[in-house]
Amino acid sequence: MDLKKRLDNVLNKDKENNPKYLCNVIKSDFYYLINNYFEVDFDNINIDIKLSENNEYIIELNCVGERVKLMKSIS
């Protein structure tokens, strides 16, 4: 088995064995994205990942934003 496949397997197993870690990583990525558009508090972001009967992942994300950030325009 080559190293890339082995690393991929290790990372995937870690995600499966530690879903809280995976949720925190996704939450962090989402925070940096949404924070460009809204004022948000990291603690006001909720994420839930479920496995459906068809072995598909259902990812639910919700966030409370304080206000919309104004876009900066080029003058």
N, CA and C of each residue as an Amber inpcrd file, in Angstrom:
protein
   225
   0.8620000  -1.1760000   0.0000000   0.0000000   0.0000000   0.0000000
   0.9020000   1.2310000   0.0000000   0.6020000   2.1890000  -0.8870000
   1.4490000   3.3790000  -0.9210000   1.1170000   4.3260000   0.2370000
   2.0210000   5.2500000   0.5020000   1.8900000   6.1240000   1.6600000
   0.6580000   7.0160000   1.6050000   0.3180000   7.5160000   0.3980000
  -0.8460000   8.3930000   0.2790000  -2.1240000   7.6510000   0.6590000
  -2.2980000   6.4410000   0.1680000  -3.4820000   5.6520000   0.5160000
  -3.5150000   5.3570000   2.0080000  -2.3580000   5.0670000   2.5470000
  -2.2900000   4.7640000   3.9750000  -2.6740000   5.9820000   4.8110000
  -2.1570000   7.1450000   4.4310000  -2.4940000   8.3760000   5.1390000
  -3.9850000   8.6770000   5.0140000  -4.5290000   8.5240000   3.8180000
  -5.9690000   8.7300000   3.6170000  -6.7750000   7.8060000   4.5180000
  -6.3730000   6.5520000   4.6000000  -7.0840000   5.5960000   5.4540000
  -7.0130000   6.0000000   6.9190000  -5.8470000   6.4280000   7.3650000
  -5.6850000   6.8450000   8.7630000  -6.5710000   8.0440000   9.0500000
  -6.5620000   9.0360000   8.1620000  -7.3780000  10.2350000   8.3640000
  -8.8640000   9.8960000   8.3750000  -9.2810000   9.0500000   7.4690000
 -10.6900000   8.6710000   7.4250000 -11.1010000   7.8900000   8.6620000
 -10.2590000   7.0030000   9.1150000 -10.5600000   6.2390000  10.3300000
 -10.6460000   7.1760000  11.5330000  -9.7530000   8.1600000  11.5890000
  -9.7630000   9.1100000  12.6980000 -11.0730000   9.8920000  12.7010000
 -11.5430000  10.2790000  11.5210000 -12.8040000  11.0130000  11.4310000
 -13.9680000  10.1450000  11.8930000 -13.9470000   8.8860000  11.5230000
 -15.0260000   7.9810000  11.9190000 -14.9930000   7.7200000  13.4190000
 -13.8010000   7.5960000  13.9750000 -13.6660000   7.2690000  15.3930000
 -13.8500000   8.4760000  16.2960000 -13.7360000   9.6720000  15.7460000
 -13.8360000  10.8740000  16.5520000 -14.7370000  11.8970000  15.8520000
 -16.0420000  11.6650000  15.8230000 -16.9420000  12.5690000  15.0990000
 -16.9730000  13.9780000  15.6750000 -16.7150000  14.1140000  16.9790000
 -16.6960000  15.4520000  17.5850000 -15.5740000  16.2840000  16.9720000
 -14.4260000  15.6670000  16.7570000 -13.2970000  16.3620000  16.1200000
 -13.6760000  16.8100000  14.7150000 -14.2940000  15.9230000  13.9500000
 -14.7200000  16.2600000  12.5900000 -15.6980000  17.4260000  12.6100000
 -16.6590000  17.4090000  13.5250000 -17.6260000  18.5100000  13.6330000
 -16.9180000  19.8220000  13.9490000 -15.9420000  19.7950000  14.8250000
 -15.2080000  21.0170000  15.1660000 -14.4070000  21.5530000  13.9880000
 -13.8380000  20.6730000  13.1900000 -13.0860000  21.1120000  12.0120000
 -14.0360000  21.7660000  11.0080000 -15.1710000  21.1440000  10.7480000
 -16.1490000  21.7120000   9.8130000 -16.6900000  23.0280000  10.3550000
 -16.9700000  23.0610000  11.6450000 -17.4750000  24.2860000  12.2780000
 -16.4690000  25.4200000  12.1170000 -15.2070000  25.1380000  12.3230000
 -14.1620000  26.1420000  12.1800000 -14.0700000  26.6480000  10.7400000
 -14.1120000  25.7350000   9.7740000 -14.0720000  26.1340000   8.3620000
 -15.2730000  27.0010000   8.0150000 -16.4440000  26.6100000   8.4800000
 -17.6680000  27.3760000   8.2090000 -17.5790000  28.7620000   8.8450000
 -17.0410000  28.8390000  10.0520000 -16.9140000  30.1200000  10.7430000
 -16.0900000  31.1060000   9.9120000 -14.9510000  30.6520000   9.3960000
 -14.0990000  31.5440000   8.6150000 -14.7710000  31.9610000   7.3150000
 -15.6010000  31.1310000   6.7560000 -16.3450000  31.4920000   5.5510000
 -17.4600000  32.4880000   5.8630000 -18.3330000  32.1570000   6.7890000
 -19.5070000  32.9790000   7.0770000 -19.1190000  34.3030000   7.7280000
 -17.9970000  34.3290000   8.4400000 -17.5340000  35.5370000   9.1100000
 -17.1480000  36.6390000   8.1170000 -16.9600000  36.2870000   6.8640000
 -16.7100000  37.3010000   5.8400000 -17.9660000  38.1050000   5.5220000
 -19.1270000  37.5750000   5.8200000 -20.3930000  38.1960000   5.4390000
 -21.2390000  38.6560000   6.6280000 -21.1130000  37.9750000   7.7540000
 -21.9190000  38.2890000   8.9340000 -21.0290000  38.3490000  10.1650000
 -21.4590000  39.1420000  11.1390000 -20.7990000  39.0820000  12.4420000
 -21.4100000  37.9090000  13.1880000 -20.5790000  36.9240000  13.4650000
 -21.0540000  35.7150000  14.1310000 -20.1400000  35.3790000  15.3070000
 -20.7110000  34.7090000  16.2640000 -19.9550000  34.1870000  17.3930000
 -19.7580000  32.6980000  17.1440000 -18.5320000  32.2320000  17.2670000
 -18.2180000  30.8280000  17.0130000 -19.1310000  29.8950000  17.8070000
 -19.4670000  30.3000000  19.0280000 -20.3040000  29.4510000  19.8820000
 -21.7580000  29.3890000  19.4170000 -22.1490000  30.2760000  18.4970000
 -23.5210000  30.2730000  17.9680000 -23.6460000  29.4730000  16.6780000
 -22.6460000  28.6700000  16.3750000 -22.6950000  27.7960000  15.2030000
 -22.9250000  26.3710000  15.6970000 -23.9320000  25.7390000  15.1440000
 -24.2430000  24.3530000  15.5140000 -24.1550000  23.4750000  14.2790000
 -23.5600000  22.3240000  14.4510000 -23.4320000  21.3690000  13.3480000
 -23.8370000  19.9950000  13.8480000 -24.5640000  19.2830000  12.9930000
 -24.9900000  17.9280000  13.3250000 -24.7900000  17.0600000  12.0860000
 -24.1160000  15.9540000  12.2300000 -23.8730000  15.0360000  11.1110000
 -24.5050000  13.6990000  11.4630000 -25.3840000  13.2520000  10.5720000
 -26.0680000  11.9700000  10.7650000 -25.8290000  11.0940000   9.5410000
 -25.9620000   9.8160000   9.7510000 -25.8470000   8.8610000   8.6640000
 -27.2530000   8.3720000   8.3160000 -27.6320000   8.4890000   7.0450000
 -28.9720000   8.0710000   6.6170000 -29.0190000   6.5630000   6.4160000
 -30.2010000   6.0730000   6.1320000 -30.3770000   4.6380000   5.8750000
 -29.6480000   4.2030000   4.6120000 -29.4100000   5.1630000   3.7050000
 -28.7120000   4.8650000   2.4460000 -27.2000000   5.0580000   2.5690000
 -26.7150000   5.1810000   3.8020000 -25.2940000   5.4260000   4.0650000
 -24.8060000   6.7260000   3.4420000 -25.6650000   7.7310000   3.4450000
 -25.2920000   9.0730000   3.0130000 -25.2430000   9.9590000   4.2540000
 -24.3830000  10.9410000   4.2140000 -24.2550000  11.8350000   5.3600000
 -25.2320000  12.9890000   5.2300000 -25.9510000  13.2680000   6.2990000
 -26.8480000  14.4120000   6.3760000 -26.1630000  15.4140000   7.2960000
 -25.8190000  16.5670000   6.7330000 -25.0850000  17.5800000   7.4830000
 -26.0010000  18.7840000   7.6770000 -26.2830000  19.0840000   8.9320000
 -27.1340000  20.2240000   9.2590000 -26.2800000  21.2610000   9.9810000
 -26.3000000  22.4770000   9.4380000 -25.5260000  23.5740000   9.9880000
 -26.4710000  24.7190000  10.2560000 -26.3870000  25.3290000  11.4210000
 -27.1540000  26.5410000  11.6430000 -26.3070000  27.5080000  12.4340000
 -26.5880000  28.7820000  12.1930000 -25.7500000  29.8300000  12.7480000
 -26.6020000  31.0600000  13.0000000 -26.2880000  31.7690000  14.0680000
 -26.9570000  33.0290000  14.3630000 -25.9640000  34.1490000  14.0850000
 -26.3550000  35.0640000  13.2030000 -25.4930000  36.2070000  12.8820000
 -26.0290000  37.4720000  13.5240000 -25.1330000  38.3080000  13.9970000
 -25.5340000  39.5590000  14.6340000 -25.9820000  40.5890000  13.6060000
 -25.1960000  40.7350000  12.5530000 -25.5540000  41.6750000  11.4960000
 -24.7410000  41.3700000  10.2550000 -25.1970000  41.9160000   9.1310000
 -24.5020000  41.7340000   7.8620000 -23.3320000  42.7080000   7.8210000
 -22.1940000  42.2160000   7.3780000 -21.0330000  43.0960000   7.2230000
 -21.1480000  43.8110000   5.8830000 -20.7870000  45.0650000   5.8620000
 -20.8110000  45.8390000   4.6180000 -19.6610000  45.4030000   3.7220000
 -19.9670000  45.2820000   2.4500000 -18.9320000  44.9020000   1.4870000
 -18.1080000  46.1380000   1.1570000 -16.8190000  45.9680000   1.0820000
 -15.9410000  47.0820000   0.7150000 -15.8820000  47.1770000  -0.7970000
 -16.0290000  48.3710000  -1.2950000 -15.9890000  48.5470000  -2.7530000
 -14.6960000  49.2320000  -3.1530000 -14.3160000  48.9960000  -4.3970000
 -13.1060000  49.6240000  -4.9400000 -13.5010000  50.9760000  -5.5070000
 -12.8060000  52.0150000  -5.0990000 -13.1200000  53.3640000  -5.6110000
 -12.1360000  53.7880000  -6.6560000
